[in-house]
């Protein structure tokens, strides 16, 4: 039962990446990296999840800010969504990311919510958040995947015991931009492509990303490859603010001589990970981005979608969003 | 009639505190030695709680005590108890722990052990009515719902009843309440058009901004209680009954109430918890309810499954209305939305014949209470789209079909066909249509711009709007102030001040010299109607009128005594009572007040009228000797039912590819009698429309049927509309026609302003989609996407509590 009252925990406030990583390594599974706190404190207040040692990243030097690099842009993981949506650099080169950040939650949440927290947040399946003992919570059932389960927000692909979806608006944009996620732990730094950063239940049912205890996401690096492309981002949610996507779509496209020369497209909230729409990319490349191509792309995008009792609306919705991404970007 | 104060904007005295943050809501109060309490809530929808072991908890440092259900007075079933050993919904409080702080109290809850023996439960009224269906309560599955007197019964319909309904239509077995007038069957047989439609309006939360926090302490045998309740003095006898105390032993402070929308209309069961815990542990106890808890036990609007057969003649006149309603009543006493709904249909369309049948059904979902326009607004949602459908089938203009049925002169309501005191819906319709420019706008209907289609809609709503028989109390002091004692609560509409201005108007007092006494029972407040039912403006303008008239009469009596002549020779003005034929003969109000104190008796409140309520008797006794007391019961005749009507027009842009709907414009006109406070009227008209948009588009209970778990227990899950989901600008207006049964012409209007917005938006959505599609609220984005894609809806036509 939710109680809106946190249990006591030890709070650590490191001022450097080195210290943060040392703390996270030391505490392992009992440690918790906290960015803006919007996801963390919900879990804690509801007493559904708990960590004895919370590492508050807000004072860590070098984790915040948007920097131009030799081959693109590096965004510190603690950069707020507000900073990203307002950044002239991001708007100019990667407007799909600024647009997606602008559609996250509400202005208040974007002021405290970070890009790192947005991509690392847990799924919003209401059963799981409620605190039931489902697969993802270490139990042995899925409450959403029952004949009467209320699964309106759940997946069309990738069901594997758990049918929850990625709730992030920025994640599909980062996949489209082929962003690299910089992860530091006691062994040093590694870079993981955004597409591989997010993981489904078939890999680990209790995690949404590759981040493991001891890991710290420090930065997101966006290469120049897609800078200045024709971008498209759209999120369909019940409300125009403070809502998670029913479906969202991000795409980046270059058109040469009237035909699509390169394209990447990804959809959120239809699978546990941002769904890269490779089949759409294949079909569209070489064609004019017109109504006919858009229609074909939409049809291709939803092939194989397997809805549950309350979410088959996502199929025409995704089809239409893919169409719009081709037609209107 | 020209008034000095009425109809003019003013700054209510509590605005500054609200804007600056200095207003003290319950949670802001502190008392010496105050402890906190937290509630152990039921994780199960229906269970028996046994083997509760709190021994470990009582040993914990900082834990001060535990309160269990057996220690409280149990109200007669099906009234909701404050604590229970047989929870009937997820989130019902089982016991409470008091501790030095909330963290300790929460840790203590985790240390309590108990067993739960599951009992049958249901979140589906039709299942409960089916032969052998689950019963939400052990003593019955169905309810004859009456406010304050709901009766539990066992009622199952036959399998034949269900089979006879036909696909997607509501079964109509034996009801447990019904009324009728005229020959409905004959009228339907003779009708040019008959619509027979089943519908669902979803139950939904009130989500008041301020959760129902309560703080209590005991001092010299009196219980001091801070609470977030909409009504002030109306709460006193209810609190006394609920707590088993004498009213004079209760001090009740509720100066501010951060939203109630009906859910805090009267004191609620959980208020008893800190009162009793405080008495038990001998310390003040603060019980802050959290947002989650507010969704669990903060009450909710009932859900409706309904069926209506409407008969029309070729002109569009409603000749017959045959309404059947199943009310999802939650597990406790609930609120009779269904009887309001029936009255609403009779008032809104003035059908020539009508039959109402209904049944209340218990479900293991949150307890229900009135929510803004209870039942009435559900009918705006359910029936208004059918009026549009009839207009299309009869080839009539949507405005015209409403005009032909709209209540005007001679309008009645309900089975007794009680006359409405006034009804100016045709005027309101005309005004709303003019503001909205309906004639031109309707040409936009169906216009396509890219993927967006324009839709326009008009919607109506009705609500009763006043009562009588309550008391007024004013006091003129030797300091020259008019103290207006009002028992009106502070639910956010400023009606405490707006109605007080009637007393100032009658006494011709400068507003700057008026002091409103309210919000604390120690301020000697009269028996006033509660702040619900759109009735404050009508009812307490009358009480303030009679109290002020009593003060005027006493002023004249004193003047006649001191200055000669008879009271009839005197008039008032400029804070003086003066001889009409010689204005040099006068007493100032301060002088008259001083004389009243000298004279004593009725003049200074040493004596009070016998017909006033005990609450007012106490208030007058408390004020005796402090000034000239004006006090009276509202014995002015009341012929008929005061009634408020609203017409609204909306324009939407519906995206056929995403199902998203943008409400781009809204205009509404209100029939609320004389306008007393224009700014508040406009604010409420807009705010009501916002709430209507929420009910039209987003808000509904979702329950997991297998486990009885609630799916929306937070703001972001329950989805009240945001700023970005409503038009940036809305137009409002009032027909401003005085009601003949109110001395200053005022009627209420707080509730139908929601229904009109709700119906107008639903109808605009249908218009954009080319005609009537949904017999359901809310119309969510997924429903629109499914409909446009030609897909079946995920939910069955009569399903409730589903996405």
HADDOCK unambig.tbl for C-alpha pairs under 7 A between the chains (distance, minus, plus):
assign (segid A and resid 1 and name CA) (segid B and resid 43 and name CA) 6.14 0.50 0.50
assign (segid A and resid 2 and name CA) (segid B and resid 292 and name CA) 6.86 0.50 0.50
assign (segid A and resid 4 and name CA) (segid B and resid 290 and name CA) 6.39 0.50 0.50
assign (segid A and resid 5 and name CA) (segid B and resid 103 and name CA) 6.35 0.50 0.50
assign (segid A and resid 5 and name CA) (segid B and resid 106 and name CA) 6.72 0.50 0.50
assign (segid A and resid 7 and name CA) (segid B and resid 103 and name CA) 6.75 0.50 0.50
assign (segid A and resid 126 and name CA) (segid B and resid 711 and name CA) 6.44 0.50 0.50
assign (segid A and resid 148 and name CA) (segid B and resid 705 and name CA) 6.36 0.50 0.50
assign (segid A and resid 148 and name CA) (segid B and resid 706 and name CA) 6.84 0.50 0.50
assign (segid A and resid 149 and name CA) (segid B and resid 704 and name CA) 6.08 0.50 0.50
assign (segid A and resid 150 and name CA) (segid B and resid 704 and name CA) 6.13 0.50 0.50
assign (segid A and resid 150 and name CA) (segid B and resid 802 and name CA) 6.83 0.50 0.50
assign (segid A and resid 150 and name CA) (segid B and resid 803 and name CA) 6.45 0.50 0.50
assign (segid A and resid 152 and name CA) (segid B and resid 803 and name CA) 6.38 0.50 0.50
assign (segid A and resid 236 and name CA) (segid B and resid 658 and name CA) 6.85 0.50 0.50
assign (segid A and resid 238 and name CA) (segid B and resid 698 and name CA) 6.98 0.50 0.50
assign (segid A and resid 238 and name CA) (segid B and resid 781 and name CA) 6.32 0.50 0.50
assign (segid A and resid 239 and name CA) (segid B and resid 721 and name CA) 6.87 0.50 0.50
assign (segid A and resid 239 and name CA) (segid B and resid 725 and name CA) 6.44 0.50 0.50
assign (segid A and resid 240 and name CA) (segid B and resid 724 and name CA) 5.70 0.50 0.50
assign (segid A and resid 240 and name CA) (segid B and resid 725 and name CA) 5.98 0.50 0.50
assign (segid A and resid 241 and name CA) (segid B and resid 722 and name CA) 6.75 0.50 0.50
assign (segid A and resid 241 and name CA) (segid B and resid 724 and name CA) 6.71 0.50 0.50
assign (segid A and resid 242 and name CA) (segid B and resid 716 and name CA) 6.59 0.50 0.50
assign (segid A and resid 243 and name CA) (segid B and resid 716 and name CA) 6.49 0.50 0.50
assign (segid A and resid 309 and name CA) (segid B and resid 794 and name CA) 6.18 0.50 0.50
assign (segid A and resid 310 and name CA) (segid B and resid 794 and name CA) 4.96 0.50 0.50
assign (segid A and resid 310 and name CA) (segid B and resid 803 and name CA) 6.91 0.50 0.50
assign (segid A and resid 313 and name CA) (segid B and resid 782 and name CA) 5.56 0.50 0.50
assign (segid A and resid 313 and name CA) (segid B and resid 785 and name CA) 6.06 0.50 0.50
assign (segid A and resid 313 and name CA) (segid B and resid 786 and name CA) 5.44 0.50 0.50
assign (segid A and resid 316 and name CA) (segid B and resid 789 and name CA) 6.59 0.50 0.50
assign (segid A and resid 317 and name CA) (segid B and resid 657 and name CA) 6.90 0.50 0.50
assign (segid A and resid 317 and name CA) (segid B and resid 658 and name CA) 5.91 0.50 0.50
assign (segid A and resid 317 and name CA) (segid B and resid 785 and name CA) 6.78 0.50 0.50
assign (segid A and resid 320 and name CA) (segid B and resid 657 and name CA) 5.60 0.50 0.50
